[in-house]
Amino acid sequence: MNREREPEAAPALRAVETRVRPRILFFGEAVTLAHVTRPLALANGLDSDSYDVHFAFAENELTRDRDFLFDHGDRWTRWPISSIGPGRFLRATASGARLYDRASLAAYVEEDFRLFERIRPDLVVGDLRLSLCVSAPLSRVPYVAINNAYWSPFGVLKKMPVPEFPMARLMMRWLGASTVARLLARAEPAILAHHAAPLNQLRRRYGLPPLGLFREAYTFGDVSVYADLPELVPTENRPAHHRYIGPVLWSPSVKLPAWWEQWPSQKPRAYVSLGSSGRSDLLASVLDALEELEITPLVSTAGAPPSSSLSSRALVAPYLPGEETARRCDVVICNGGSPTVYQALQAGVPVLGIASNMDQLLSMTYTQRSGAGRLLRAGDATPDQIRENVRQLLSQDSWRRAAQRLAVSFSSCDAHSLFREIVEELLGSRARGTTARGTA
């Protein structure tokens, strides 16, 4: 995947094929669980009698032996694809390096073409599969991109937060946070152009126009769906093909741990999940803070084996049903990424997001603006800081009231229904069981 090859031509036009059901191909980018579970949840929400659903993802340390991910697998066909590894992705997000180089994206595009040739989809849906910005338009296949509105070029937050990169933290120590924020604001266009360059270069090689800066490239699609609430992450002047569908919630279907009904009923509880992209080394600090506050922690380790050094008072499991766990707790502590934040807010529970990458910083910036949670940078997450933030979330009613207001909006938003409407619009009569076209 490291050696770039000459561009492969898009699949040639095939003869028209008669199908009973339109064929939809979902891509999940297996670098974090969120980019697999969001398309997975939307795929599982489609009627298998109406659609022939296919799901492509890489089998790696993130997805391998995770049977709970695919408990509805008999409803659609699985396809293995290549992907950069989760470790490489997380190192890039932690350091500010490009997520993908041009050679990796070029290999992805060739693999997309081969898969299109085999499946011949009527519609593709992708979550962080940036190569679809090339392969889908060249193959003349409608493309739905799953995104968060805080990455939108039409978001109301015009400047990026200061990142948690080591160099940025060092600069803040020397120059102060406000000075670094001003310097970053001046450099932001060049930074976003740098991150978009590999994809724009690849589009030029295939005769496609560049997409602009990273936000434009990241949210490109015939339809770009925002898995957010407009009340929480607002946009302005967005085009009609950028549409909110609401949070796409997912919880693993796992056996409940033996302690599930045995926790102390008189003490406050915290759901702790630092996820597949959080700073797992901060878990001990979180538990130390909760122990002093006499809060019972319900901990999901995202599949990692629990450390023997964890507090004996912690109730630990590899995975927990996040939505139900959040409802049973008084506060949620997570990495600040939207999947767990939205589980908390759906339950009307305030959230402490310990953010270590830009996606988490953006998510928690908006959550903090809403009054339903507090942002704590991972580099500042000492036991004392965690303890003080949790104490404020539990002692001041305003945080819970804001979370409960958002919970009302969550209850009135059906992401699956809104997504199905978009699918029907894009497929037209084919969604009602008529003739489907071949892939160009």
C-alpha positions as CSV (number, residue, x, y, z in Angstrom):
1,M,0.0,0.0,0.0
2,N,3.0,2.3,0.2
3,R,3.9,2.3,-3.5
4,E,1.8,4.5,-5.7
5,R,0.8,3.0,-9.1
6,E,-0.6,4.5,-12.2
7,P,-4.3,5.4,-12.0
8,E,-6.6,2.5,-12.8
9,A,-9.5,3.3,-15.1
10,A,-12.9,3.3,-13.6
11,P,-15.0,0.2,-14.4
12,A,-16.5,0.2,-17.8
13,L,-20.2,0.6,-18.4
14,R,-21.9,-2.7,-18.1
15,A,-25.1,-3.9,-19.6
16,V,-28.3,-2.9,-17.7
17,E,-29.2,-5.5,-15.1
18,T,-32.7,-6.2,-13.8
19,R,-32.7,-6.3,-10.0
20,V,-35.5,-6.8,-7.5
21,R,-33.7,-4.7,-4.9
22,P,-31.3,-1.8,-5.3
23,R,-27.8,-2.6,-4.1
24,I,-26.2,-0.4,-1.5
25,L,-22.5,-0.7,-0.5
26,F,-21.4,0.6,2.8
27,F,-17.7,1.4,3.7
28,G,-16.5,1.5,7.3
29,E,-12.9,2.7,7.8
30,A,-11.6,0.5,10.6
31,V,-9.3,3.0,12.2
32,T,-11.6,3.7,15.2
33,L,-14.8,1.9,16.1
34,A,-16.9,5.0,15.4
35,H,-16.1,4.9,11.7
36,V,-17.3,1.3,11.5
37,T,-20.3,1.4,13.9
38,R,-22.0,4.4,12.3
39,P,-22.3,2.9,8.8
40,L,-23.0,-0.4,10.5
41,A,-25.9,1.0,12.4
42,L,-27.4,2.7,9.3
43,A,-27.0,-0.5,7.3
44,N,-28.8,-2.5,9.9
45,G,-31.6,0.1,9.9
46,L,-32.4,-0.7,6.3
47,D,-35.1,-3.2,5.3
48,S,-33.4,-6.2,3.9
49,D,-36.5,-7.0,1.8
50,S,-36.2,-3.6,0.1
51,Y,-32.4,-3.3,-0.3
52,D,-29.5,-5.6,-1.1
53,V,-27.0,-4.4,1.5
54,H,-23.2,-5.0,1.3
55,F,-20.7,-3.9,4.0
56,A,-16.9,-3.4,3.3
57,F,-14.4,-3.0,6.1
58,A,-10.9,-4.1,7.1
59,E,-10.5,-7.1,9.4
60,N,-7.8,-5.9,11.8
61,E,-7.1,-5.7,15.6
62,L,-10.1,-3.3,15.9
63,T,-12.7,-5.5,14.3
64,R,-11.3,-9.0,14.4
65,D,-13.1,-11.4,16.9
66,R,-15.7,-8.7,17.6
67,D,-18.8,-10.8,17.0
68,F,-21.0,-8.2,18.7
69,L,-20.3,-5.9,15.8
70,F,-21.9,-8.1,13.2
71,D,-24.8,-9.8,15.0
72,H,-27.0,-8.8,12.1
73,G,-24.5,-10.0,9.5
74,D,-27.0,-12.4,7.9
75,R,-28.9,-9.4,6.6
76,W,-26.1,-8.2,4.4
77,T,-22.9,-9.4,2.6
78,R,-19.5,-8.7,4.1
79,W,-16.5,-7.7,2.0
80,P,-12.9,-7.5,3.2
81,I,-10.9,-4.4,2.2
82,S,-7.5,-2.9,3.1
83,S,-7.0,-0.1,5.5
84,I,-4.2,1.7,7.3
85,G,-4.0,0.3,10.8
86,P,-5.6,1.9,13.9
87,G,-2.1,2.5,15.4
88,R,-0.9,4.5,12.4
89,F,-4.2,6.5,12.4
90,L,-4.0,7.3,16.1
91,R,-0.3,8.3,15.8
92,A,-1.2,10.7,13.0
93,T,-4.1,12.3,15.0
94,A,-1.9,12.6,18.0
95,S,1.0,14.3,16.2
96,G,-0.9,16.4,13.6
97,A,0.5,14.4,10.6
98,R,-1.6,13.7,7.5
99,L,-4.1,10.9,8.1
100,Y,-3.3,9.4,4.6
101,D,-0.6,9.8,2.0
102,R,-1.3,9.9,-1.7
103,A,0.0,6.3,-2.2
104,S,-2.4,4.9,0.4
105,L,-5.3,6.8,-1.1
106,A,-4.4,5.7,-4.6
107,A,-4.4,2.0,-3.4
108,Y,-7.8,2.6,-1.8
109,V,-9.2,4.0,-5.1
110,E,-8.0,0.9,-7.1
111,E,-9.6,-1.4,-4.5
112,D,-12.8,0.6,-4.7
113,F,-12.9,0.2,-8.4
114,R,-12.4,-3.6,-8.1
115,L,-15.2,-3.8,-5.5
116,F,-17.5,-1.7,-7.6
117,E,-16.8,-4.1,-10.5
118,R,-17.8,-7.1,-8.4
119,I,-20.8,-5.6,-6.6
120,R,-22.0,-3.0,-9.1
121,P,-23.7,-0.9,-6.4
122,D,-26.5,1.6,-7.1
123,L,-25.4,3.7,-4.1
124,V,-22.3,3.8,-1.9
125,V,-22.2,5.1,1.7
126,G,-18.8,5.8,3.4
127,D,-17.5,6.9,6.8
128,L,-14.0,8.3,6.4
129,R,-13.3,6.3,3.2
130,L,-11.8,9.4,1.5
131,S,-11.0,7.5,-1.7
132,L,-14.7,7.5,-2.5
133,C,-14.2,11.2,-3.4
134,V,-12.4,9.9,-6.5
135,S,-13.8,6.4,-7.1
136,A,-17.5,7.2,-6.7
137,P,-17.8,10.2,-9.1
138,L,-15.6,8.4,-11.7
139,S,-17.8,5.3,-11.5
140,R,-20.9,7.5,-11.6
141,V,-22.3,6.0,-8.4
142,P,-24.2,8.3,-6.0
143,Y,-22.1,8.7,-2.8
144,V,-23.4,9.5,0.7
145,A,-20.7,10.7,3.1
146,I,-21.2,10.3,6.9
147,N,-19.7,13.2,8.8
148,N,-19.9,15.4,11.9
149,A,-21.2,19.0,11.4
150,Y,-18.2,20.3,13.5
151,W,-16.0,19.4,10.5
152,S,-18.3,21.2,8.1
153,P,-17.0,24.2,6.2
154,F,-20.4,25.8,7.1
155,G,-20.0,25.3,10.9
156,V,-20.4,28.4,13.1
157,L,-17.1,27.7,14.9
158,K,-14.8,29.3,12.3
159,K,-11.4,28.6,14.0
160,M,-10.0,25.3,15.1
161,P,-9.2,24.8,18.8
162,V,-5.5,24.7,19.7
163,P,-4.5,21.1,19.3
164,E,-3.1,18.8,21.9
165,F,0.1,18.1,19.8
166,P,3.3,18.1,21.9
167,M,4.7,21.1,20.0
168,A,1.4,23.0,20.5
169,R,1.5,22.3,24.3
170,L,5.1,23.4,24.5
171,M,4.3,26.6,22.6
172,M,1.4,27.3,25.0
173,R,3.7,26.9,27.9
174,W,6.2,29.4,26.4
175,L,3.8,31.9,24.7
176,G,0.5,31.4,26.4
177,A,-2.7,29.9,25.1
178,S,-4.1,33.1,23.6
179,T,-1.0,33.9,21.6
180,V,-0.8,30.3,20.2
181,A,-4.5,30.5,19.3
182,R,-3.8,33.7,17.2
183,L,-0.9,32.1,15.5
184,L,-2.9,29.0,14.7
185,A,-5.7,31.1,13.3
186,R,-3.3,32.7,10.8
187,A,-1.7,29.4,9.8
188,E,-5.0,27.4,9.6
189,P,-5.7,27.8,5.9
190,A,-2.2,26.5,5.1
191,I,-2.6,23.6,7.6
192,L,-6.0,22.6,6.1
193,A,-4.6,22.8,2.6
194,H,-1.6,20.6,3.6
195,H,-4.0,17.9,5.0
196,A,-6.2,18.0,1.9
197,A,-3.2,17.9,-0.6
198,P,-2.9,14.1,-1.1
199,L,-6.6,13.8,-2.0
200,N,-6.6,16.8,-4.2
201,Q,-3.5,15.6,-6.0
202,L,-5.1,12.2,-6.6
203,R,-8.2,13.8,-8.0
204,R,-6.2,15.8,-10.4
205,R,-4.4,12.7,-11.6
206,Y,-7.8,11.2,-12.5
207,G,-9.0,14.4,-14.2
208,L,-11.2,15.6,-11.3
209,P,-11.1,19.2,-9.9
210,P,-9.6,19.7,-6.4
211,L,-12.0,20.0,-3.5
212,G,-10.4,22.8,-1.6
213,L,-9.3,22.7,2.0
214,F,-9.6,19.7,4.3
215,R,-13.1,20.5,5.5
216,E,-14.4,20.6,2.0
217,A,-12.6,17.4,1.1
218,Y,-13.7,15.6,4.3
219,T,-17.4,16.3,3.8
220,F,-17.5,15.8,0.0
221,G,-20.4,13.7,-1.3
222,D,-23.5,13.8,-3.5
223,V,-25.1,14.0,0.0
224,S,-23.1,14.8,3.1
225,V,-25.0,13.7,6.2
226,Y,-24.3,15.2,9.6
227,A,-24.7,12.7,12.5
228,D,-25.4,15.5,14.9
229,L,-28.2,17.8,16.1
230,P,-28.4,21.3,14.6
231,E,-29.2,22.6,18.1
232,L,-25.9,21.2,19.4
233,V,-23.6,21.7,16.4
234,P,-25.2,24.5,14.2
235,T,-24.2,25.4,10.7
236,E,-25.0,28.4,8.5
237,N,-25.5,28.9,4.8
238,R,-25.0,25.2,4.2
239,P,-26.1,23.8,0.8
240,A,-29.1,21.6,0.4
241,H,-27.1,18.4,0.0
242,H,-25.5,18.9,3.4
243,R,-28.2,17.4,5.7
244,Y,-28.6,16.6,9.4
245,I,-29.9,13.1,10.2
246,G,-29.2,13.3,13.9
247,P,-26.9,11.2,16.1
248,V,-26.3,7.6,14.9
249,L,-26.2,5.8,18.2
250,W,-24.8,2.3,18.6
251,S,-24.2,0.1,21.6
252,P,-22.5,-3.4,21.5
253,S,-24.8,-6.4,22.0
254,V,-22.8,-8.0,24.7
255,K,-23.5,-10.2,27.7
256,L,-23.9,-8.1,30.8
257,P,-21.2,-8.5,33.5
258,A,-22.0,-10.3,36.7
259,W,-21.9,-7.1,38.7
260,W,-24.5,-5.3,36.5
261,E,-27.2,-5.4,39.2
262,Q,-24.9,-5.3,42.2
263,W,-23.5,-1.8,42.4
264,P,-24.1,0.4,45.5
265,S,-27.5,2.0,45.1
266,Q,-26.9,4.9,47.5
267,K,-23.7,6.4,45.8
268,P,-23.5,8.4,42.6
269,R,-22.2,6.4,39.5
270,A,-20.0,7.4,36.6
271,Y,-19.9,5.7,33.2
272,V,-16.2,5.7,32.2
273,S,-15.3,4.9,28.6
274,L,-12.1,6.3,27.0
275,G,-12.9,4.3,23.8
276,S,-10.7,3.0,21.0
277,S,-9.2,6.5,20.4
278,G,-8.8,7.9,23.9
279,R,-5.8,8.1,26.2
280,S,-6.2,4.8,28.0
281,D,-3.2,5.7,30.2
282,L,-5.5,8.3,31.9
283,L,-7.9,5.7,33.2
284,A,-6.0,5.3,36.5
285,S,-6.2,9.1,37.1
286,V,-9.9,9.1,36.4
287,L,-10.5,6.3,38.9
288,D,-8.3,8.0,41.5
289,A,-10.4,11.1,41.2
290,L,-13.7,9.2,41.4
291,E,-12.5,7.3,44.5
292,E,-11.9,10.4,46.5
293,L,-15.4,11.7,45.4
294,E,-16.9,8.3,46.5
295,I,-18.4,7.8,43.1
296,T,-18.8,4.2,41.8
297,P,-17.1,3.9,38.3
298,L,-18.7,1.6,35.7
299,V,-15.7,1.1,33.3
300,S,-15.7,-0.1,29.7
301,T,-12.1,-0.8,28.5
302,A,-13.0,-1.0,24.8
303,G,-11.8,-4.6,24.7
304,A,-8.4,-4.0,26.4
305,P,-7.6,-6.2,29.3
306,P,-8.1,-4.4,32.6
307,S,-4.9,-3.3,34.4
308,S,-4.3,-4.9,37.8
309,S,-3.6,-1.4,39.2
310,L,-7.2,-0.3,38.7
311,S,-9.2,0.7,41.8
312,S,-10.8,-2.3,43.5
313,R,-14.0,-0.2,43.6
314,A,-14.2,0.0,39.8
315,L,-16.8,-2.2,38.1
316,V,-15.0,-3.2,34.9
317,A,-16.0,-4.9,31.7
318,P,-14.4,-5.1,28.2
319,Y,-17.6,-3.6,26.7
320,L,-20.8,-2.2,28.1
321,P,-24.1,-1.3,26.5
322,G,-23.3,2.5,26.4
323,E,-26.8,3.9,26.1
324,E,-28.2,1.8,29.0
325,T,-25.1,2.4,31.1
326,A,-25.3,6.2,30.6
327,R,-29.0,6.1,31.7
328,R,-28.0,4.4,35.0
329,C,-25.3,6.9,35.8
330,D,-25.0,10.5,37.1
331,V,-22.1,11.6,34.9
332,V,-20.3,10.2,31.8
333,I,-16.5,10.5,31.5
334,C,-15.2,9.7,28.0
335,N,-12.6,10.8,25.4
336,G,-15.0,13.5,24.1
337,G,-15.8,11.8,20.8
338,S,-19.3,12.2,19.6
339,P,-20.4,8.5,19.9
340,T,-20.2,8.4,23.7
341,V,-21.0,12.0,24.2
342,Y,-24.3,11.5,22.4
343,Q,-25.0,8.4,24.5
344,A,-24.7,10.6,27.6
345,L,-26.8,13.5,26.2
346,Q,-29.5,11.2,24.9
347,A,-29.8,10.0,28.5
348,G,-29.9,13.6,29.8
349,V,-26.6,13.0,31.7
350,P,-23.8,15.6,31.7
351,V,-20.4,14.6,30.3
352,L,-16.8,15.2,30.9
353,G,-14.8,14.9,27.7
354,I,-11.0,14.3,28.1
355,A,-10.0,15.2,24.6
356,S,-6.7,14.3,23.0
357,N,-7.3,14.8,19.2
358,M,-8.9,17.5,17.1
359,D,-12.1,15.5,16.5
360,Q,-12.6,15.2,20.2
361,L,-11.7,18.8,20.9
362,L,-14.2,20.0,18.3
363,S,-16.9,17.7,19.7
364,M,-16.4,18.9,23.2
365,T,-16.1,22.6,22.3
366,Y,-19.7,22.5,21.0
367,T,-20.8,20.3,23.9
368,Q,-19.3,22.8,26.4
369,R,-21.0,25.7,24.5
370,S,-24.3,23.9,25.0
371,G,-23.8,23.8,28.8
372,A,-24.2,20.1,28.9
373,G,-20.6,19.1,29.5
374,R,-17.1,20.2,30.2
375,L,-14.0,19.9,28.1
376,L,-10.7,18.9,29.7
377,R,-7.6,18.6,27.6
378,A,-5.8,15.3,28.0
379,G,-2.6,17.1,28.8
380,D,-4.3,18.8,31.7
381,A,-6.1,15.7,33.0
382,T,-4.5,15.3,36.5
383,P,-6.6,13.6,39.2
384,D,-7.1,17.0,40.8
385,Q,-8.4,18.5,37.5
386,I,-10.7,15.5,36.8
387,R,-12.0,15.6,40.4
388,E,-12.8,19.3,40.2
389,N,-14.6,19.0,36.8
390,V,-16.7,16.0,38.0
391,R,-17.5,17.8,41.2
392,Q,-18.9,20.8,39.2
393,L,-20.9,18.6,36.9
394,L,-22.6,16.9,39.8
395,S,-23.0,19.9,42.2
396,Q,-24.4,22.4,39.7
397,D,-27.8,21.6,38.4
398,S,-27.3,23.7,35.2
399,W,-25.2,21.0,33.6
400,R,-27.9,18.3,34.0
401,R,-30.7,20.7,33.0
402,A,-28.8,21.5,29.7
403,A,-28.3,17.8,29.1
404,Q,-31.9,17.0,29.7
405,R,-33.0,19.7,27.2
406,L,-30.8,18.1,24.6
407,A,-32.3,14.7,25.5
408,V,-35.7,16.0,24.4
409,S,-34.2,16.9,21.0
410,F,-32.6,13.5,20.8
411,S,-35.9,11.8,21.4
412,S,-37.6,13.6,18.5
413,C,-34.8,12.8,16.0
414,D,-34.8,9.5,14.1
415,A,-31.5,9.2,12.2
416,H,-32.5,5.9,10.6
417,S,-35.8,7.3,9.2
418,L,-34.1,10.4,7.9
419,F,-31.3,8.3,6.3
420,R,-33.9,6.1,4.6
421,E,-35.5,9.2,3.1
422,I,-32.2,10.2,1.6
423,V,-31.6,6.7,0.2
424,E,-35.1,6.7,-1.4
425,E,-34.5,10.2,-2.9
426,L,-31.1,9.1,-4.4
427,L,-32.3,5.8,-5.8
428,G,-35.7,7.1,-7.0
429,S,-37.9,4.4,-8.5
430,R,-35.2,1.8,-7.9
431,A,-35.9,2.0,-4.2
432,R,-39.4,0.7,-4.9
433,G,-38.1,-2.4,-6.6
434,T,-37.7,-1.5,-10.3
435,T,-34.9,-1.9,-12.8
436,A,-31.4,-0.9,-11.5
437,R,-28.6,0.4,-13.8
438,G,-25.1,-0.9,-14.1
439,T,-22.2,0.9,-12.7
440,A,-20.3,3.3,-15.0
